[in-house]
Amino acid sequence: MTNTISQIDVFTILYPVAGYFKFFENAAGRPLGRPAVLVRITSDDGTTGWGECVPSPRWSYETIDTVISTIRLYLAPELLGRDPHDVDGCHQIMHRTIAPSFSIGQPICKAGLDLALFDLTGKLRQQTAAQRWGRHDQSSIRLSWTLNPRTPAELEDSVASAHARGYRDFNIKIAPDPAADLAVIRRVRQLAPTATIWVDANGGYDVADALAVAPRLADLGVAFFEQPVAANRLSGFAELTRQVALPIIMDEGVLSVIELAEFHRLGLLNGLAVKVARVGGLTEARRQIEYLEQHGLIFLGSGLTDPDVALAGSAALFSAYGLQHAAALNGPQYISTSVLKSPLTVQQAELPAPTGPGLGIEIDEVQLARLALT
């Protein structure tokens, strides 16, 4: 019997955060924390699937308000009555309803719906993520620790906190000041001589500074240089890749496998930081990982400080596809509260993959009400 989507609900919540992270600085009229929108899709037989949208307006153009209005007014009405198992058809409807610009339109919003569809259909089929994909390369993923210190004391404290919790790899937010960045990395290398260090400029360097700093980063043992220049500086990516000082990893500039393949053909990258919550969900992220595998490119795992529901999706995908490098999934570093009945638990920097059907999670509705953003 074919199932149909009977209801789509959204819930706005605010996760308390601990520690400083530049993308969660207080915005006017908003309390400090990690805001998110939970999405619940209900099938005609009463089965529910949950997803999560994690907009970050200091990083992208999507906000809590745009996510809510887009789902309620545009996407939900088009998806009601549809077969949730027809994932490609549901994505076609979403992309027709909210058109692309350069690539996928409002991907962070659509990711929540994709995750909820995956969770719902996994429960209906009684299949785990690994069973659904026919992949079970690993049962957990290793996490890296995010460093974005404002002072030397903050740096020392953060590295000490990482070591106390069993973390041994670091991703460091850098740019726009090369001298200050090199000083931070030099000190991290002293404090963690054997650590794998991955730097992320979030497009914050100009091309000249990125070219000048890349060899010096390599001298300090940095493994990967993520998003060194802005996403639209494609000639800069070409220069940096030809320089061969460090592997150049794209992030913000890639939303679909279409531009991933195009940028690869143009010689603009050596790999990709895959973010499930940024690229429209598991469906598109999985396509990207398979392209990276097929072409021998570097596969890194990352996120948008994903809380529990979005984090479960990333953990399921990255473990199933055998992620070899520590993932920059820093939700557990900053967020201590969960809406799950059985919260995801990191032990010695290892995050286990969910094992239940769908996303392998259950929502605690009492906790959901406590975290509601009014």
C-alpha positions, 0 to 999 in steps of 0.5 A: 500500500502506498503511503502519503504525506498527511501533515507537515509541522515545524517547531522553532527551538533554541539550544543553549550554547557554551563557549564562544563561536563567531557564528553565534554572536547575538543578533538584534532581537534574538537571544543567544544560542543555536536556533533551529527548526524541527520538521515533523512529517506525518504519514497517513498511517500516523508514522512520523519522521523528524528532520532539522533545519539549522540556518545561520544568518551570519554564515548564509542568507537563510534565517529561522524566519525564512525557513518557517515561512518557506515550509509553511507557505510554499513547500508543505502545501506542495508536498501534502498528499505525495508519496514520501518514498518518492524522494526524487519526486519530492525534491523535484517539487521542492526545487520547482517551488523554490527555484535555484539561483546559482545552485539549490535554492534555500538548501538549509530549509530543504535539508530539514524536509529531506531528513524528515522524509528519510526518517519517515520512510526508514521507519515505514520500511523498518530499515536503518540508514546503513541498510538503506544505502547498502553501506556499513563501513564504520560504526562511528566517526571521529570528531575534531575540535573547533578552535576560534580563539579571540585571545591567547588565553582562550586558545590555551583553555580550548586546547586543554578542554579538547585534550580533557575530552579525548580530542586529538584533531583540530579544525581552526577558523582563520582569516583575514589576518595571516600573521595572527593566524600563523601565530595561533597555528604555531601555538596549537602545533606546540600544544598538540605536536601530533594533531591533524590540523585543518584550517577553514578561512570561510572565504575570508582571505583575498587571493594574494594573502591566501597564496602567500599563507598557504606554503607557511601553513604547509610548513606548520603541518596543516593538512587541509586548507578549506574555503581559502577565498570567497566562493565566487573567486574561482580564478583564485581557487585555480591559482591555489590548486596549481600552487600545490602547497596544500590540498584545497577544499571547497565548502560554501561554493558547492551545493550540488554534485553538478557544480562539484563535478564542474569545479573538479573538471576546471581544476579548482579543488582537491576535495570537499567538506560535505555538510548534510545540513547545508546542501539540502540533506542526505540525498544530495550529500550522499551523491557528493560523497559518491562522486568524491569516491569515484574520482579520488578526491578528498572527503571531509565531513563537516556541519553547521554546529548541528544539534542532535537531529541534524547531527544524527543524519551526518553521523549515519551518512559519514560512518556508513561511507567510511569517513577517514578524517576527523569530522568538524561536527562541533555541535557536541562541543558547544551544545549540551542540551538535546531534544532526543530521548536517548541523546547522542553521546561522544566518548573520547571524540568518537560519535557512534552512528545511530542504529535504529530505523530512519535516523535512529532517533526519538524526540522527547516532546517534553524537552521540545516544549522546554526549548521552544523559542517564543 
